[in-house]
Amino acid sequence: MKRWHKPVALSRFNTEMVPDVPGVYVLLRDERDISSVLKIGPARSLRRAFARELEPAAERQPAIPTAMMFLESRADAEEAQRLINEYRRKHGRVPVLNSPF
């Protein structure tokens, strides 16, 4: 059984809380609301993905994430695509930051 870790606030102080392993991450608009999904993505290193989200975006984003949840998984790309498809079936669209527009 796969286990999701509790949301971690996007802050440099929390970088060490995220393991340096492959997995899937979910960016959240509000760390207290796990249904506020902005992006679902694969990562070869969850810690590097977390650190990348701390850097200011070069382009204007439609929403700013405040937290990240993650799931450790060796099949990161396949698991992320499965979750994106599941999200699309449930909401009729992909998460806002997964959209190419």
DRENTORKOL-3810 file (N, C-alpha, C; in nm, 4 decimals):
REM DRENTORKOL-3810
@n.u->0.0846; n.v->-0.1192; n.w->0.0000; ca.u->0.0000; ca.v->0.0000; ca.w->0.0000; c.u->0.0884; c.v->0.1245; c.w->0.0000
@n.u->0.0551; n.v->0.2166; n.w->-0.0880; ca.u->0.1311; ca.v->0.3400; ca.w->-0.0982; c.u->0.0811; c.v->0.4390; c.w->0.0049
@n.u->0.1737; n.v->0.5146; n.w->0.0615; ca.u->0.1396; ca.v->0.6066; ca.w->0.1693; c.u->0.1746; c.v->0.7498; c.w->0.1303
@n.u->0.0745; n.v->0.8374; n.w->0.1316; ca.u->0.0980; ca.v->0.9790; ca.w->0.1081; c.u->0.1509; c.v->1.0422; c.w->0.2356
@n.u->0.2499; n.v->1.1272; n.w->0.2226; ca.u->0.3006; ca.v->1.2039; ca.w->0.3358; c.u->0.2137; c.v->1.3278; c.w->0.3531
@n.u->0.2023; n.v->1.3736; n.w->0.4744; ca.u->0.1233; ca.v->1.4940; ca.w->0.5019; c.u->0.1814; c.v->1.6124; c.w->0.4251
@n.u->0.0983; n.v->1.7118; n.w->0.3933; ca.u->0.1486; ca.v->1.8294; ca.w->0.3222; c.u->0.2618; c.v->1.8986; c.w->0.3987
@n.u->0.3623; n.v->1.9429; n.w->0.3223; ca.u->0.4769; ca.v->2.0149; ca.w->0.3770; c.u->0.4722; c.v->2.1558; c.w->0.3187
@n.u->0.4729; n.v->2.2560; n.w->0.4051; ca.u->0.4698; ca.v->2.3951; ca.w->0.3594; c.u->0.5932; c.v->2.4246; c.w->0.2755
@n.u->0.5742; n.v->2.4977; n.w->0.1644; ca.u->0.6863; ca.v->2.5342; ca.w->0.0780; c.u->0.7684; c.v->2.6429; c.w->0.1462
@n.u->0.8755; n.v->2.5983; n.w->0.2107; ca.u->0.9664; ca.v->2.6868; ca.w->0.2823; c.u->1.1042; c.v->2.6215; c.w->0.2826
@n.u->1.2075; n.v->2.7014; n.w->0.2688; ca.u->1.3444; ca.v->2.6477; ca.w->0.2714; c.u->1.3725; c.v->2.5703; c.w->0.4005
@n.u->1.3059; n.v->2.6079; n.w->0.5081; ca.u->1.3250; ca.v->2.5408; ca.w->0.6367; c.u->1.2766; c.v->2.3958; c.w->0.6338
@n.u->1.1887; n.v->2.3626; n.w->0.5401; ca.u->1.1295; ca.v->2.2285; ca.w->0.5349; c.u->1.1934; c.v->2.1362; c.w->0.4310
@n.u->1.2951; n.v->2.1825; n.w->0.3610; ca.u->1.3560; ca.v->2.1026; ca.w->0.2539; c.u->1.4018; c.v->1.9664; c.w->0.3036
@n.u->1.4602; n.v->1.9588; n.w->0.4197; ca.u->1.5118; ca.v->1.8316; ca.w->0.4726; c.u->1.4005; c.v->1.7343; c.w->0.5129
@n.u->1.2775; n.v->1.7815; n.w->0.5216; ca.u->1.1650; ca.v->1.6933; ca.w->0.5553; c.u->1.1236; c.v->1.6063; c.w->0.4367
@n.u->1.1690; n.v->1.6446; n.w->0.3172; ca.u->1.1315; ca.v->1.5744; ca.w->0.1951; c.u->1.2462; c.v->1.4806; c.w->0.1569
@n.u->1.2181; n.v->1.3523; n.w->0.1370; ca.u->1.3249; ca.v->1.2569; ca.w->0.1060; c.u->1.3808; c.v->1.2753; c.w->-0.0347
@n.u->1.5056; n.v->1.2369; n.w->-0.0507; ca.u->1.5735; ca.v->1.2446; ca.w->-0.1802; c.u->1.5566; c.v->1.1113; c.w->-0.2528
@n.u->1.4310; n.v->1.0793; n.w->-0.2868; ca.u->1.3952; ca.v->0.9530; ca.w->-0.3531; c.u->1.2963; c.v->0.9840; c.w->-0.4653
@n.u->1.2777; n.v->0.8898; n.w->-0.5601; ca.u->1.1780; ca.v->0.9125; ca.w->-0.6650; c.u->1.0365; c.v->0.9054; c.w->-0.6096
@n.u->0.9455; n.v->0.9721; n.w->-0.6792; ca.u->0.8063; ca.v->0.9663; ca.w->-0.6366; c.u->0.7180; c.v->1.0597; c.w->-0.7163
@n.u->0.6020; n.v->1.0829; n.w->-0.6625; ca.u->0.5015; ca.v->1.1705; ca.w->-0.7221; c.u->0.4709; c.v->1.2787; c.w->-0.6201
@n.u->0.4573; n.v->1.4026; n.w->-0.6694; ca.u->0.4230; ca.v->1.5115; ca.w->-0.5781; c.u->0.2958; c.v->1.5801; c.w->-0.6241
@n.u->0.2304; n.v->1.6421; n.w->-0.5295; ca.u->0.1089; ca.v->1.7192; ca.w->-0.5559; c.u->0.1288; c.v->1.8557; c.w->-0.4921
@n.u->0.1190; n.v->1.9601; n.w->-0.5735; ca.u->0.1266; ca.v->2.0960; ca.w->-0.5210; c.u->-0.0126; c.v->2.1400; c.w->-0.4804
@n.u->-0.0210; n.v->2.2020; n.w->-0.3637; ca.u->-0.1498; ca.v->2.2452; ca.w->-0.3084; c.u->-0.1558; c.v->2.3966; c.w->-0.2953
@n.u->-0.2744; n.v->2.4515; n.w->-0.3182; ca.u->-0.2972; ca.v->2.5947; ca.w->-0.2975; c.u->-0.2980; c.v->2.6253; c.w->-0.1474
@n.u->-0.3544; n.v->2.5338; n.w->-0.0681; ca.u->-0.3689; ca.v->2.5529; ca.w->0.0769; c.u->-0.3255; c.v->2.4255; c.w->0.1471
@n.u->-0.2268; n.v->2.4342; n.w->0.2330; ca.u->-0.1744; ca.v->2.3134; ca.w->0.2974; c.u->-0.2760; c.v->2.2455; c.w->0.3896
@n.u->-0.3791; n.v->2.3150; n.w->0.4317; ca.u->-0.4820; ca.v->2.2555; ca.w->0.5178; c.u->-0.5941; c.v->2.1899; c.w->0.4373
@n.u->-0.5905; n.v->2.2048; n.w->0.3035; ca.u->-0.6967; ca.v->2.1518; ca.w->0.2177; c.u->-0.6349; c.v->2.0654; c.w->0.1083
@n.u->-0.6357; n.v->1.9339; n.w->0.1285; ca.u->-0.5713; ca.v->1.8457; ca.w->0.0308; c.u->-0.6492; c.v->1.8358; c.w->-0.1003
@n.u->-0.7665; n.v->1.8948; n.w->-0.1059; ca.u->-0.8412; ca.v->1.8962; ca.w->-0.2320; c.u->-0.8056; c.v->2.0179; c.w->-0.3177
@n.u->-0.7172; n.v->2.1044; n.w->-0.2688; ca.u->-0.6790; ca.v->2.2251; ca.w->-0.3439; c.u->-0.5604; c.v->2.1980; c.w->-0.4365
@n.u->-0.5711; n.v->2.0939; n.w->-0.5170; ca.u->-0.4623; ca.v->2.0478; ca.w->-0.6046; c.u->-0.4375; c.v->2.1471; c.w->-0.7176
@n.u->-0.3105; n.v->2.1861; n.w->-0.7340; ca.u->-0.2710; ca.v->2.2741; ca.w->-0.8435; c.u->-0.1894; c.v->2.1994; c.w->-0.9487
@n.u->-0.1133; n.v->2.0993; n.w->-0.9060; ca.u->-0.0280; ca.v->2.0260; ca.w->-1.0000; c.u->0.0023; c.v->1.8878; c.w->-0.9448
@n.u->0.0116; n.v->1.7905; n.w->-1.0364; ca.u->0.0545; ca.v->1.6552; ca.w->-1.0039; c.u->0.1741; c.v->1.6279; c.w->-1.0938
@n.u->0.2848; n.v->1.5848; n.w->-1.0354; ca.u->0.4023; ca.v->1.5631; ca.w->-1.1183; c.u->0.4915; c.v->1.4516; c.w->-1.0679
@n.u->0.5682; n.v->1.3909; n.w->-1.1602; ca.u->0.6666; ca.v->1.2893; ca.w->-1.1222; c.u->0.7975; c.v->1.3568; c.w->-1.0843
@n.u->0.8772; n.v->1.2893; n.w->-1.0045; ca.u->1.0078; ca.v->1.3431; ca.w->-0.9674; c.u->1.1067; c.v->1.2294; c.w->-0.9459
@n.u->1.2220; n.v->1.2419; n.w->-1.0063; ca.u->1.3293; ca.v->1.1448; ca.w->-0.9791; c.u->1.3842; c.v->1.1691; c.w->-0.8390
@n.u->1.3731; n.v->1.2941; n.w->-0.7926; ca.u->1.4101; ca.v->1.3303; ca.w->-0.6559; c.u->1.3031; c.v->1.4239; c.w->-0.6021
@n.u->1.2298; n.v->1.3772; n.w->-0.5034; ca.u->1.1255; ca.v->1.4609; ca.w->-0.4433; c.u->1.1859; c.v->1.5864; c.w->-0.3800
@n.u->1.3037; n.v->1.5728; n.w->-0.3192; ca.u->1.3671; ca.v->1.6884; ca.w->-0.2553; c.u->1.4043; c.v->1.7952; c.w->-0.3589
@n.u->1.4574; n.v->1.7534; n.w->-0.4734; ca.u->1.4912; ca.v->1.8505; ca.w->-0.5784; c.u->1.3648; c.v->1.9169; c.w->-0.6341
@n.u->1.2571; n.v->1.8396; n.w->-0.6482; ca.u->1.1309; ca.v->1.8972; ca.w->-0.6958; c.u->1.0803; c.v->2.0013; c.w->-0.5951
@n.u->1.0915; n.v->1.9705; n.w->-0.4674; ca.u->1.0504; ca.v->2.0635; ca.w->-0.3617; c.u->1.1328; c.v->2.1917; c.w->-0.3711
@n.u->1.2657; n.v->2.1771; n.w->-0.3833; ca.u->1.3549; ca.v->2.2936; ca.w->-0.3919; c.u->1.3254; c.v->2.3762; c.w->-0.5170
@n.u->1.2933; n.v->2.3112; n.w->-0.6270; ca.u->1.2609; ca.v->2.3803; ca.w->-0.7514; c.u->1.1356; c.v->2.4672; c.w->-0.7333
@n.u->1.0402; n.v->2.4200; n.w->-0.6553; ca.u->0.9174; ca.v->2.4962; ca.w->-0.6324; c.u->0.9404; c.v->2.6180; c.w->-0.5435
@n.u->1.0516; n.v->2.6217; n.w->-0.4729; ca.u->1.0832; ca.v->2.7370; ca.w->-0.3882; c.u->1.1352; c.v->2.8546; c.w->-0.4697
@n.u->1.1881; n.v->2.8263; n.w->-0.5890; ca.u->1.2412; ca.v->2.9319; ca.w->-0.6740; c.u->1.1264; c.v->3.0108; c.w->-0.7358
@n.u->1.1428; n.v->3.1421; n.w->-0.7493; ca.u->1.0350; ca.v->3.2221; ca.w->-0.8093; c.u->1.0118; c.v->3.1804; c.w->-0.9540
@n.u->0.8872; n.v->3.1771; n.w->-0.9939; ca.u->0.8515; ca.v->3.1377; ca.w->-1.1307; c.u->0.8941; c.v->3.2478; c.w->-1.2277
@n.u->0.9537; n.v->3.2063; n.w->-1.3398; ca.u->0.9973; ca.v->3.3021; ca.w->-1.4416; c.u->0.8782; c.v->3.3656; c.w->-1.5119
@n.u->0.7722; n.v->3.2905; n.w->-1.5210; ca.u->0.6522; ca.v->3.3421; ca.w->-1.5869; c.u->0.5378; c.v->3.3484; c.w->-1.4866
@n.u->0.4401; n.v->3.4267; n.w->-1.5176; ca.u->0.3253; ca.v->3.4423; ca.w->-1.4293; c.u->0.2444; c.v->3.3126; c.w->-1.4230
@n.u->0.2172; n.v->3.2666; n.w->-1.3035; ca.u->0.1380; ca.v->3.1456; ca.w->-1.2844; c.u->-0.0047; c.v->3.1846; c.w->-1.2463
@n.u->-0.1013; n.v->3.1020; n.w->-1.2881; ca.u->-0.2404; ca.v->3.1326; ca.w->-1.2528; c.u->-0.2705; c.v->3.1107; c.w->-1.1041
@n.u->-0.1832; n.v->3.0374; n.w->-1.0344; ca.u->-0.2029; ca.v->3.0122; ca.w->-0.8912; c.u->-0.0675; c.v->2.9853; c.w->-0.8272
@n.u->-0.0545; n.v->3.0203; n.w->-0.7011; ca.u->0.0710; ca.v->3.0023; ca.w->-0.6286; c.u->0.0540; c.v->2.8896; c.w->-0.5271
@n.u->0.1351; n.v->2.7831; n.w->-0.5380; ca.u->0.1265; ca.v->2.6743; ca.w->-0.4399; c.u->0.1880; c.v->2.7163; c.w->-0.3059
@n.u->0.1333; n.v->2.6609; n.w->-0.1978; ca.u->0.1868; ca.v->2.6893; ca.w->-0.0642; c.u->0.2395; c.v->2.5641; c.w->0.0044
@n.u->0.2086; n.v->2.4459; n.w->-0.0524; ca.u->0.2508; ca.v->2.3207; ca.w->0.0116; c.u->0.2649; c.v->2.2102; c.w->-0.0920
@n.u->0.3338; n.v->2.1049; n.w->-0.0515; ca.u->0.3525; ca.v->1.9890; ca.w->-0.1376; c.u->0.3288; c.v->1.8618; c.w->-0.0583
@n.u->0.2496; n.v->1.7713; n.w->-0.1152; ca.u->0.2329; ca.v->1.6356; ca.w->-0.0612; c.u->0.3119; c.v->1.5453; c.w->-0.1538
@n.u->0.3530; n.v->1.4287; n.w->-0.1052; ca.u->0.4275; ca.v->1.3394; ca.w->-0.1921; c.u->0.4076; c.v->1.1942; c.w->-0.1546
@n.u->0.4375; n.v->1.1117; n.w->-0.2534; ca.u->0.4255; ca.v->0.9671; ca.w->-0.2434; c.u->0.5539; c.v->0.9092; c.w->-0.3004
@n.u->0.6234; n.v->0.8276; n.w->-0.2249; ca.u->0.7451; ca.v->0.7644; ca.w->-0.2743; c.u->0.7071; c.v->0.6512; c.w->-0.3684
@n.u->0.7691; n.v->0.6507; n.w->-0.4878; ca.u->0.7371; ca.v->0.5493; ca.w->-0.5876; c.u->0.8486; c.v->0.5406; c.w->-0.6898
@n.u->0.8918; n.v->0.4200; n.w->-0.7206; ca.u->0.9936; ca.v->0.4009; ca.w->-0.8249; c.u->0.9333; c.v->0.4244; c.w->-0.9631
@n.u->0.8039; n.v->0.4009; n.w->-0.9784; ca.u->0.7336; ca.v->0.4215; ca.w->-1.1056; c.u->0.6732; c.v->0.5613; c.w->-1.1061
@n.u->0.7580; n.v->0.6630; n.w->-1.0882; ca.u->0.7096; ca.v->0.7995; ca.w->-1.0697; c.u->0.6286; c.v->0.8516; c.w->-1.1878
@n.u->0.6764; n.v->0.8346; n.w->-1.3107; ca.u->0.6055; ca.v->0.8887; ca.w->-1.4277; c.u->0.4707; c.v->0.8199; c.w->-1.4490
@n.u->0.4689; n.v->0.6872; n.w->-1.4383; ca.u->0.3440; ca.v->0.6132; ca.w->-1.4583; c.u->0.2419; c.v->0.6463; c.w->-1.3497
@n.u->0.2883; n.v->0.6549; n.w->-1.2270; ca.u->0.1991; ca.v->0.6861; ca.w->-1.1145; c.u->0.1431; c.v->0.8283; c.w->-1.1289
@n.u->0.2276; n.v->0.9234; n.w->-1.1696; ca.u->0.1810; ca.v->1.0612; ca.w->-1.1877; c.u->0.0761; c.v->1.0675; c.w->-1.2975
@n.u->0.1001; n.v->0.9986; n.w->-1.4093; ca.u->0.0030; ca.v->1.0004; ca.w->-1.5190; c.u->-0.1290; c.v->0.9368; c.w->-1.4770
@n.u->-0.1228; n.v->0.8302; n.w->-1.3986; ca.u->-0.2439; ca.v->0.7656; ca.w->-1.3484; c.u->-0.3235; c.v->0.8634; c.w->-1.2615
@n.u->-0.2548; n.v->0.9365; n.w->-1.1747; ca.u->-0.3223; ca.v->1.0324; ca.w->-1.0869; c.u->-0.3800; c.v->1.1507; c.w->-1.1652
@n.u->-0.3080; n.v->1.1971; n.w->-1.2678; ca.u->-0.3600; ca.v->1.3056; ca.w->-1.3520; c.u->-0.4861; c.v->1.2598; c.w->-1.4242
@n.u->-0.4830; n.v->1.1379; n.w->-1.4782; ca.u->-0.6016; ca.v->1.0837; ca.w->-1.5464; c.u->-0.7188; c.v->1.0695; c.w->-1.4510
@n.u->-0.6910; n.v->1.0236; n.w->-1.3300; ca.u->-0.7961; ca.v->1.0103; ca.w->-1.2280; c.u->-0.8548; c.v->1.1475; c.w->-1.1935
@n.u->-0.7689; n.v->1.2474; n.w->-1.1792; ca.u->-0.8137; ca.v->1.3834; ca.w->-1.1503; c.u->-0.9010; c.v->1.4353; c.w->-1.2654
@n.u->-0.8574; n.v->1.4112; n.w->-1.3904; ca.u->-0.9326; ca.v->1.4558; ca.w->-1.5081; c.u->-1.0706; c.v->1.3919; c.w->-1.5123
@n.u->-1.0786; n.v->1.2618; n.w->-1.4823; ca.u->-1.2090; ca.v->1.1942; ca.w->-1.4813; c.u->-1.3018; c.v->1.2542; c.w->-1.3765
@n.u->-1.2460; n.v->1.2869; n.w->-1.2622; ca.u->-1.3281; ca.v->1.3385; ca.w->-1.1524; c.u->-1.3692; c.v->1.4845; c.w->-1.1729
@n.u->-1.2767; n.v->1.5674; n.w->-1.2277; ca.u->-1.3019; ca.v->1.7119; ca.w->-1.2361; c.u->-1.3257; c.v->1.7634; c.w->-1.3782
@n.u->-1.3066; n.v->1.6794; n.w->-1.4785; ca.u->-1.3278; ca.v->1.7215; ca.w->-1.6162; c.u->-1.2149; c.v->1.8042; c.w->-1.6753
@n.u->-1.1047; n.v->1.8160; n.w->-1.6051; ca.u->-0.9879; ca.v->1.8916; ca.w->-1.6515; c.u->-0.8661; c.v->1.8462; c.w->-1.5717
@n.u->-0.7491; n.v->1.8836; n.w->-1.6188; ca.u->-0.6272; ca.v->1.8537; ca.w->-1.5433; c.u->-0.6057; c.v->1.9645; c.w->-1.4408
@n.u->-0.5226; n.v->1.9427; n.w->-1.3386; ca.u->-0.4934; ca.v->2.0507; ca.w->-1.2438; c.u->-0.4398; c.v->2.1743; c.w->-1.3164
@n.u->-0.4685; n.v->2.2910; n.w->-1.2647; ca.u->-0.4409; ca.v->2.4183; ca.w->-1.3320; c.u->-0.2945; c.v->2.4352; c.w->-1.3722
@n.u->-0.2000; n.v->2.3930; n.w->-1.2927; ca.u->-0.0587; ca.v->2.4086; ca.w->-1.3277; c.u->-0.0072; c.v->2.2950; c.w->-1.4148
@n.u->-0.0860; n.v->2.1915; n.w->-1.4406; ca.u->-0.0495; ca.v->2.0869; ca.w->-1.5358; c.u->-0.0888; c.v->2.1292; c.w->-1.6774
@n.u->-0.1765; n.v->2.2244; n.w->-1.6876; ca.u->-0.2241; ca.v->2.2672; ca.w->-1.8186; c.u->-0.1129; c.v->2.3425; c.w->-1.8924
@n.u->-0.0990; n.v->2.3171; n.w->-2.0241; ca.u->0.0036; ca.v->2.3894; ca.w->-2.0995; c.u->-0.0354; c.v->2.5342; c.w->-2.1285
@n.u->-0.1549; n.v->2.5755; n.w->-2.0922; ca.u->-0.2019; ca.v->2.7117; ca.w->-2.1224; c.u->-0.2048; c.v->2.7963; c.w->-1.9988
END
